[in-house]
Each structure stands twice: as C-alpha cells, then as structure tokens.
Amino acid sequence: MTTKSSTTPLWVAILAVMGCGALVAIQTRITGQLGLGLGDGFVAATYSFSSGLVVMLICLLLSRPARAGLRSLWVGIRAGEFPVWAALGGSAGAFLVLSQGVAAGILGVALFTVGVVAGQTSFGVLLDYWGIGPSGKISPTRRRLAGVLLCLVAVVITVSGQLSHAGELVWFIMPLIAGFGTAWQPAVNGRVRAQTGSAVTATFVNFLVGTVILLVVTTARAVFVGLPESIPTAPWLYTGGVIGTIFIGGMAVFVKRTGVLLLGLASVSGQLCCSLILDLALPVGTVAVSLGTIVGVAVALVAVLVSSAPARNIRSA
C-alpha cells in the first residue's frame, strides 16, 4: 500500500525532518530552562512529557482512525504479531527529555545537541542495517557512510576545547546516551505507525510510555529529595510538551521515506542550526559558543547534503 509519506519527494521529507530537528533544539532550550527554574530536571522532564500526553490524548479522542489504530496495536501485541519492544519508543524520548532538564541548562543547547548528534548518527546506520525501521533493512551506501563520518567530525570540532572540566564531561555523557535512543525512537515509532496506520496513535503511545516511566522515576526520587518549592511563572517554559508532540509525530511519518540514518542526519542539521542560533541569541549554561561550534555546524550540514543523494536501496513505495 502506498502511503502519503512514501510518495513525498525525498527533498521535501528532508526539509520537514530538519524542521522537526529545529523543534528538538527549541524543546531542549525550554526544558533546560524549566529545569533550572525549578531546580529539578526530573520534575521538568515529567511535566514536559505528561503535558504532551494530554495533547495527544485529546487528539486520540477526536480521531476515529487513531482510536481504531490503538485497538489494532493492542490486538497485534496480544496475538504476538507485533513485538512489545517496538511499542516502547517513549522510553528513549523520556530519557532525552530528562537529559534536557538535567544537563542542557549546564552545557547550553549547542553543546548538548552535539552530544545527541554523536550518538544518533553512529547508531542510525546500524539500525538501518539491522532493519529496525518500518522500511526494513537498508544497506549503508558510501555516501551515507561518508555523511556519518563527516557528522562525527563535526561533533569533534564542536566539542574540542569546550569540555575542559571533568564535571562538564559527565554532563555530556547524558545527551550522548540520549542520542542512541533518538536514533532508535523514530524507527520503532515508525513501526507502530505502520501497524496502526495512524501517526496520532504512534505519537500517543510514545508519550504514554514515556510519561509512565518518568512518573515512576520522579516519584521515587521525590521520596528522598522532595519536590521543588517554587514554580517559574513564565508561560513559555511550559510549552515543551506541545512542541514534542509535533516533532515526534513528524518523524514517525517521514522515517519510512528517509530511513533511520538519513532521518537522523537531517534532524541533526536542524538541531545544530537552531541550537546555535538559540545559544547566540539567548545564551544559557556555562559553556560559551566558540568558533569550533560554528564550524562544526557547517560541517554537519555538508554531511546531510552528502548523504541525502537518492539511493537505489531506499524504498519509494
């Protein structure tokens, strides 16, 4: 069956995914600032994810195809036709948002983003090769491998000289691990969308899983350290969850057209460009934007151009 995402021109899909990547950077800035304001990145992450769940619950209730898709997913899981692990993409999203709330306010958006990039690009090629995404197995071409190498070079250039203290290196590990999950998340969410025929269903399941995980972890932590005593009043600090519903749904739609690796590289370029703009215009954190950061962003964009050339082994139907 031909779907809307599979007939979309590749360049349109790439631009859309770059836009989704920019939204990831914006969410990182918002959740990081909320974590600083609350003095608790765990609570910030839980709020961000749970507010996204509320939005998706409303969308689910208003959409008959989405509700039918949820029933189809449940039937598939019970019958053993759909693996349970493929419905757990929200766990990766939960860790990403938790990393945003804990580490982004310390590292700054740009440096946080390159940590995510390092994990995302290196793992994306393996996920395509293993056939984890909805498009099945996609063997890496020379162009795509070159794109991965260029993107990793961009990360090295950006990070070089910035992580001068061991403490900063520890915080950098969080987005690095989150990057692995960022590559895996759209792959399995895309499988949920293929099973249900609904991006709304896939996004709802993502937020449901992530919210449950964060609620359990944050509640357990609050028993020992308590909850924040003051709450920031700026309205924009509470929009991260809504933004998350847009980029997670968008990636679930376009991953079948692009494959996991190309989706990762395109979203990376959007993240890097937007994060650089945010750190220059609205700086946050203790690590300043350097010339290396700017050069690294430029190299990452070249990586996307190199790897986005049409490949014969990417399905278009």
N, C-alpha and C positions, 0 to 999 in steps of 0.2 A: 504494500500500500504506500502510495506517495503522500507524504505529509508536507505541511507548509514549510517547515524548517528545512526539509531535504531538497526542496525546489528553490530555495532562496539562493541568489547568486553568492558565491563564496565571499566576494569582497564586501557585500552588504552584511553578511553574517560576521565577518571580521570586525567591521566598524561597530556593529551592535555589541559585540563582546568587549571591544575596547571601552565602549561606554559603560558596560557593566563593571569593568575593571576600575574605571574612574569612580564609580559609586562605592566600590570596596574601600578606596582611599578616603572618600568622604566619611564613610561609616567608621573607619579607623580613627579619623580625627575626632569625630563626635563621641565615640565610645571611650577613647582615651581621655578626652577632656572630662567626660562624665565620671570616669574612674578617679581622676584627680580631685574633682569637686566633691565626690562622696568620700574620698579616702579609702575606697574599697572597690577594686576592679572586678571582684566576683559579683557583687550586687549590680554593678553597672552592666556586666555581661548578661546577667539573668534578666534584668529589665529589658535590655535591648532585644533579646531573643523572645521573651514572653510577649512583648508588645507586637512583634512581628507575627506571633502565633494568633493573637487576637484578630489582626488584619486578615490573615489567611482563613481563619475560621468564618469570618463574615463572608469572604469570597466563596468559600465552600458552600455555605448555606444558601447563597444566592445563585449557585450554578448547579443545575441538574446533572450535566455531564461530569462535573467534578465529584459529585456525590456518588454517581454510578461508578466512576473510576476508583473511588475509595473502596466500594464494595468489591469491585473486580480484584483489587490488590489483596484484600483480605481473603477472598476465595482462593486466589492463586497461592498465597502463603500457606493456607490450611491444607491445600491439595498437594503441597510440595512442588508446585510448578514454578514458584518464584522464591528465590533464596532470601531468607530473613536478613542476611548481612547486607543485601543490596538495598534494603529499606532504611539503613542506619546512617545515611549520609549526613543527617543532622548532627551526629556526634562530632564530625570533623568541623562543621560550622560552629558548634558550641565551643570547641577549643580555640578556633580562630577568634571568635568574639571575646572569649576570656583573655586571650593574649592581647587583644586590642585594649581591653580595660585595664590590664595589669602593666603591660610593657610599652604601649605606644606613647603614653604620656611621658615616659622617661627617655625613650630613644628618638622621638619625633616620628612623623608619619613617613618621611622618605626612607630613613634607615630601617624602620620597622618593615616597610614594604619590600626592600631588597632582601630581607631575611625570608619573607614569604616567597619571593621570587626564586631564591636559591633552591628551596625545597620543591616548589611547584614545577619548575622546568625540568629538574632532574628526574622527578617521579612521573611526569606526564608521558614521557616517551616509553617508559616501562609499562604503564597502564594501557597505552595503545597497543603495544607489542603483545601483552597478555590477553587483550580482547576484553577488558573490563567494561568499557563503554558500550553504548547501545549500537554502535556501528560495527561491533565485532573487532577482530584482530586487524590492526593497521601496521604493517611493517614500516619502520622508520626509513625515510629516504635520506640521501646525502644532504639535501638542502635542509631537511628538518634537524638532522644531527648537527649540522653547521650552525643552525639557529640556536640550538641548545647550548653549544659551546660559546657562541657569542654572548648569549644571555648570561651565562655563568661568568664570563669575562667582565661583563657589565657589573655584576654583583661584586666581584673582586675589586674593581676600580672604585666603586662607590663606597665600599666598606673600608678599604685600605686607609689606615691612618686615623680612622674615626673611633674605632673601639680600642682606645688607649688604656682603659682600665679593666681589670678582671670583672668588676661588677657589671660593667656595660656588656661584656661578653656573655655573662649569664643571662641577662635580659634578652640578648639577641638570639639565644637558643630557642626561646619560646616561639617567635614568628618563623624560625627555620623549621621547626617541627610542624607548626600550623600549615606551612607550605605544602608538606606531603599530603595533609588532609585536604587542602584546597584543590590539589590535582585530582584526588580520589572522589571528592564530593560531587562535582557535576557529572562524573562518569556514572556513579550509581544512581544519582537523581535522574539522569537521562534514562536509565533502565526502568525506573519507576514510571516516568512519563510514557515510555514505550508500552509498558504493561497496562497503564490506565488510560492512555490517550488524552491525558489532561495535565498541563503544566501547573494548574492550580492545585491539583491533587498532589503532585510531586513536591511542590513547594510547601504545602500544608504538612505533609508527612515529615519533611525536613525540619520544619520549625517545631513540630510536636515532639520529635525525638530529642532535638537539641534542648528544648525547654525543660523536659523531664530530667535530663542529665544535669543541667545547670541548677535546677531547683534542689535536687538531691545534694549536690556538692556544696552549694552555697548554704543550705540549711544546716548541713553537718558542720561546716566551718563556723557558722554563726553561733553554734552552741558553745564554742570555745573562745571566739574573739568578739562576739556581739555584732550588732548591726550599726550602720552609720547614724550619728546623732543629728546631723544636719543634711538637708537636701537642697541642691542647687535649684534656682528658680528660673534660669534661662530656658525658654521653651525649646530652642533648637537642640538642646542636649538630649532631648527625649525622642528624636526623630530617627535614630539609628535603626530601630527595628523595621520601620516602614521602608527605609532605603534597602534594607537587607532583603525584603520580600521581592523587590524589583530585580536586583541583580541575581539572586538565586534562581528565580523563575526564568529570567532571560537566559542564563547559562544552561538550564535544563532544556530549554527549547533549542538552542543552537549547537549543543555538543554533538548531536548526530550529524550535523552538516560539516562541522570543522574537525571532529576527532578531538581526543583529550589533549594531545600535545599542542596543536595549533590554537585551540581554545585557551589553553594556559598561557601561551606566548602572547596572544592578542590581549588577553585580560591583564597580563603583566605590563604591557606597554601603557595601557590606560591607567593602571595603578601608579606606575612610576611617574608619568607625566603629571597626573593630578596631584600626587603626593608632593612632588617638587614644587608645584605652584602653591599648594597649601602651606608648605614649610617656609617658602619665601614670603608669602603674603601674610600668613597668620602663624608665626613660629610657635612651637610648643616643644617641651623637652629640653634636655641638657646638651644635645649634640647638634651643632650648627651645620647648616648646608654648606658644603665645600665645592670647589671646582670639580673634584672627583665625582661628587654626586651628579652634577650636571652632565659630565662626560659619560658617566655610567648610564644615565637615562637615554642619551643619544645612541649609545651602542646597543642598548636593549631594543630601541626602535628599529635599528638596522637588522637585528636578529629576527624580528617579526616579519620584515619585508623579505628577508632571505627564505624563511621557512614557509611563507604563505603562498608560494607559487603552486599552482594546481598540480596535484599528484594523481597518478593513474589508480592508485590503490585506495583513494578516498571515495566512498560511495556517494553518488549524487541522486539516488533514487531509493 
